[in-house]
Amino acid sequence: MQRKGQAELGAHFSGSGYDAQAAYAITTKVAVMANYSTISLNPKGQTDQAGNNSLNAHNFGEIGAGLYKRADSGWSKEIFFLAGVGKTTNQYTGIPPTVQFNSANYNRFMAQADFGKIKKRFEFAFSPALMVVYYYNLENYQGYSRGTNLMANAAITMRFKIFKFLKFSSQFNTTAKLIGSAGDYKETSPFNLSIGLIGYMNFFRKPAVK
């Protein structure tokens, strides 16, 4: 975020699914954010040599608020705190015909920092984050239990200005588990590359003084 009244609405698409994001700067220092993602790691299913098929997916939404600061040099700093809920599922179809459906709900709490550079037509940012994920309502997850996990995430984002209120965006991120043994819940992808579009407006920007 760069100034009070700035609003952004965007979407990213990748081979894993899509993400939608909205953000708004309510003051010169405070902004709010909402995210939604639906991910299918193999939406058509993945079949092995024996003919067994598996499908993994999850849906997740979160909201949060944070602080931002942009220096005159164009460097920006942000820190956001977010909380969300999600559900992860995976389905296994074996040969001879057997179907196993697993699901689990989870709550996620995240602290994310952003360090970036904003130029006239180009922006980039590095975003490290720590996430606490708690799983519950496990269905058919034999050998796994409810539990809390600590995860680390890092993302690199680049944006290119296309039109006055539209930017092209590309992001690479990776996730690693630090503490916990949640098992094969499929709530994250170790590596993900996505592209998308970001629309933005400045509702309270003062007109230039002539």
N, C-alpha and C positions, 0 to 999 in steps of 0.2 A: 504494500500500500504506500501511497505517496502523499496524500493530502486529505483533509476533511471533506466528506461528501463523495469520495470516490467509490464507485460500485463496480464490481466485476462479476460476470456470469460466464462460466466456461464449461467445456466438455472435452475429455480426453478419451481416445479409443486406442486399444491395443489388441494383440492376439489373445489376451486373457479376458477382455470384456470392456466395460466403459466406466468412466467416473464423471460425475457432475459436481460443480463447485460454485458457490456463491459467497461473496465477501463484500463487506461495507465498512467504510471508515466513519465511525459516528462522531469522533472528535479528531483533533490534530495529533493524538497519540494512541487512541483506542480504536480497535476494529473488531468486528464479529465475523464469523465464518460458519458455513454449513457445507457438508460434503455427503455425497451418496455414491456408492460403488456397487456394481454387480459384476462378479467375476466367475467365469467358467473356464477352468484350466484346460479342459478338452470338451467343448460344447457338444460335439457329435459323438463323444465317447472315444475311448482308446482301446483297440483290440490287440491282444498279444498273439503270439504264434499258435497258441492252443485254442484260440477262439473266444477267450474270456474278454469281456468288455467292462470298462470302468468309466465313470463320469464324476467329476468333482466340481463343485460350485459354491459360491457364497454371496450373500447380500449384506450390505453394511451401511449405516448412516450415522453421522456424528455432527455435533454443534460445538462451538467454542468461541473464545474471545482472547484477545492478546494486545500487545503493545507494539508499535512500530515507530521507526525514526529514520528519516532520510537526511543525509548530510548534503551540504551545498556541492560537494565534489561528485555527487551521484551515487555514493555508496549507501546502502540501506541495511538496517538491522530490524529484525522482528522476532518476537517470541509469542507463541500461541499455546494455550492449554485447551484440549478438546476431550470430549467424552462421547461415546457412541455405543450402539448395540448392533449385533449382527447374528447371522445364522449361517452355519456351514454344513454342507451335505455332501455325501458321496454315495454313489450307487454302483454295485458290482453285479454283473450278470455273468454267470459261469456256464460252462459246457460240461455235462448235460445241464439243461435249463435250471438254474438256481438264481434267485435274486436276493441280494442283501442290501438294505437301505440303512445308512447311518446318518445321524444328524446331531448337532450340538449348537446351543446358543452361547453367546459370549458377550461380555462387556469389555470395552477397551477405553483406557485412559492414556492420553498422550501429551507429552511436552515436546514442542517442536521449535527449533530456532531456524532463522533464515538469514543468510548473509549474502548480499548481492550487489550488483552494479547496474545502474539504470542509465542508459544513454538515449539519444533521440529516437533511434529506430531499433535498438537492440537491448535486451535485458538478460542477465543470467543470475542464478542464485544457487547456493549450496545449502541444503537443509538437513541437518542431523536431527534425530528424534529418538526418544525413549518411550516405549509403550508397555503398559501393564495390561495383560489380557487374562480375564477370568472366564472359565468355561463351566457351563451348567446345563441341565436338561439333556443329558447325554442319552441317546437312543441307539442301542445295538453296538455301542463302542466297547466291545469286549477287551478287557485288559487295560483300559484307560479309566481315569477317574476325574471328578471335578477338581479344578486346580487353578492356581495363578501362575502366570508365566511373565518373565521380563524379556522384552525384545528390543533390538536396536534397528533403526532404519536410517538410510541415507539416500538423499535424492539430489540430482542435478537437473535444473530446469533452465531452458533457453526460450526466449520469446522474441519474435520479429514483428515489428509493426507493419501491417498490410495497408489498412486504411485508418482514418482518424480515430474510429472507435472499435477497431478490430485488430487482433494480434494472432499470429500463428505461434503455437506452443509445442515444445517437445520436452519430454521428461524421461530420465532413466532413474530407477530406484532399486535398492536392494534391501532385503530384510534378513536378519539373523537372530536366532534365539539365544539368549544369554543364560537364563535360569528357567528351569521347568522341564516337564516331560509330558507335554500335552498329546504327543503322538501325531497321527496323520489326520489332523483336523482340516487342513487345506484352507486356512483363513488368510494366508499370505502366499505370495509367490517370491521365491528367492531372488529372482531378477525380473524386471519388467521394463519395457520400453514402450512409450506411448506418444501419440501426437494428437493435437486438438486445436481448437479455436477459443480465444478469450475475447469477449465483448466487454467494454468498460465505458463508463460515463463519469463526469464530474458534476454533481448536482449543485454544489455551492461554490464553485470556482469563481473568484471575482474577476470581472472584465479588466482587461489591460487599461492602464491609465495613459491617455494620449497627451 
